[in-house]
Amino acid sequence: MSFSLFSKPKRFAALQEQGGEALGGAKDTAVRTLEHAGALWQLLQIELREYAAHQVRRVVAIVIGGLLLLFGYLLLCAFACVAAHAWLGSWLLATGLVCVLHLVVGAVVLLLGVKSQPGPVAPVTRQELSNDWQCLKLLFSKENNKS
């Protein structure tokens, strides 16, 4: 009685070995894909925090500019009008001068806040995703050319 009946054929053993290698490669690819996705998620979180901080600074500048314009006009205008009246001798000129100065300063601060537009959201993450997409396109085009 020969043991060759119970042993695996060489071809079957080779196929089994290749399947094990393919499974190992797929497992390694899945692990690396998850690591990459985790890194992209962390990058997106960092960029969103930076974007939010910039937006907070922008809103604060707009609010402060608006409040300075309002309260500066209401409170300092009265004191400046009295001083300008003593210098110019006319209530109308004094009031006009003070109003124009406060409007100009308030408008400049307000424009600084409005003009500080934020950049695009998460530019580095978007670039990384674009690079990944290009790599996948190349990988799949090479796979299609092989078959």
C-alpha atoms as one frame of an Amber mdcrd trajectory, in Angstrom:
protein
   0.000   0.000   0.000   1.397   3.307  -1.035   1.138   6.592   0.829   0.869
   8.519  -2.421  -2.897   8.107  -2.355  -3.137  10.162   0.852  -0.533  12.829
   0.090  -1.396  16.122  -1.555  -0.489  16.490  -5.179   2.326  18.970  -5.803
   0.087  21.220  -7.837  -2.502  21.415  -5.056   0.210  22.219  -2.510   1.572
  24.989  -4.753  -1.897  26.475  -5.175  -2.470  26.291  -1.444   0.837  28.094
  -0.822  -0.026  30.816  -3.377  -3.442  31.252  -1.751  -1.801  31.684   1.636
   0.549  34.308   0.208  -2.367  36.130  -1.450  -4.325  36.054   1.811  -1.309
  37.423   3.681  -0.927  40.185   1.090  -4.611  41.073   1.330  -4.385  41.137
   5.117  -1.316  43.390   4.986  -3.067  45.680   2.489  -6.139  45.897   4.718
  -4.015  46.765   7.766  -2.114  49.449   5.847  -5.366  50.828   4.424  -6.830
  51.157   7.910  -3.642  52.830   9.173  -3.771  55.254   6.244  -7.452  56.003
   6.850  -6.676  56.671  10.514  -3.881  59.051   9.572  -6.181  60.850   7.136
  -8.822  61.154   9.858  -6.263  62.697  12.252  -5.101  65.102   9.542  -8.687
  66.151   8.850  -9.308  66.765  12.557  -6.198  68.951  12.828  -7.154  70.965
   9.762 -10.738  71.410  10.957  -9.481  72.682  14.331  -7.222  75.193  12.538
 -10.106  76.248  10.291 -12.429  76.683  13.270  -9.814  78.753  15.118  -9.436
  81.009  12.072 -13.213  81.399  11.821 -13.419  82.299  15.520 -10.729  84.968
  15.080 -12.595  86.305  12.036 -15.932  86.508  13.837 -14.315  88.107  16.884
 -12.706  90.762  14.652 -16.076  91.494  12.995 -17.891  91.710  16.338 -15.217
  93.897  17.909 -15.189  96.133  14.852 -18.960  96.459  14.977 -18.991  97.160
  18.710 -16.216  99.728  18.369 -18.131 101.381  15.598 -21.339 101.494  17.636
 -20.051 102.372  21.105 -17.246 104.514  19.793 -19.771 106.524  17.870 -22.213
 106.829  20.752 -19.877 107.476  23.699 -16.799 109.171  22.330 -18.815 111.247
  19.910 -20.377 113.207  22.736 -17.009 113.996  24.360 -15.328 114.801  21.066
 -18.168 117.062  20.011 -17.664 119.204  23.095 -13.911 119.438  22.445 -14.374
 120.162  18.731 -16.971 122.838  19.519 -14.448 124.618  21.724 -11.891 124.445
  18.870 -14.176 125.200  15.884 -16.834 127.293  17.542 -19.664 125.440  15.737
 -21.720 122.520  17.003 -22.544 121.399  13.477 -18.910 121.204  12.328 -17.835
 119.570  15.585 -20.507 116.873  15.340 -19.775 116.223  11.651 -16.027 115.909
  12.213 -16.439 113.452  15.072 -18.973 111.337  13.195 -16.764 111.075  10.099
 -13.690 110.061  12.138 -15.558 107.333  14.016 -17.218 106.016  10.883 -13.866
 105.783   9.087 -12.135 103.958  11.962 -15.077 101.580  12.472 -15.351 100.863
   8.738 -11.619 100.079   8.522 -11.811  97.594  11.409 -14.979  96.044   9.992
 -13.378  95.693   6.542 -10.314  94.035   8.069 -12.574  91.437   9.657 -14.619
  90.863   6.505 -11.585  90.724   4.185  -9.825  88.032   6.211 -11.563  85.255
   4.289 -10.730  81.716   5.333  -8.930  79.395   2.985 -10.388  76.160   1.714
 -11.430  73.555   4.256  -8.832  70.819   4.853  -6.589  71.442   1.805  -3.914
  68.928   2.813  -6.469  66.177   3.415  -8.104  66.892   0.061  -4.697  66.732
  -1.650  -3.898  63.457   0.107  -7.230  61.977  -0.985  -6.549  63.147  -4.534
  -3.139  61.451  -4.443  -4.737  58.258  -3.134  -7.326  58.374  -5.912  -4.592
  58.784  -8.556  -2.677  55.838  -7.080  -5.804  53.672  -7.163  -6.447  54.659
 -10.785  -2.887  53.681 -11.717  -3.142  50.407  -9.804  -6.425  49.431 -11.445
  -5.281  50.486 -14.909  -2.172  48.283 -14.517  -4.377  45.380 -13.325  -6.679
  45.824 -16.339  -3.701  45.885 -18.724  -2.364  42.601 -17.272  -5.618  40.722
 -17.904
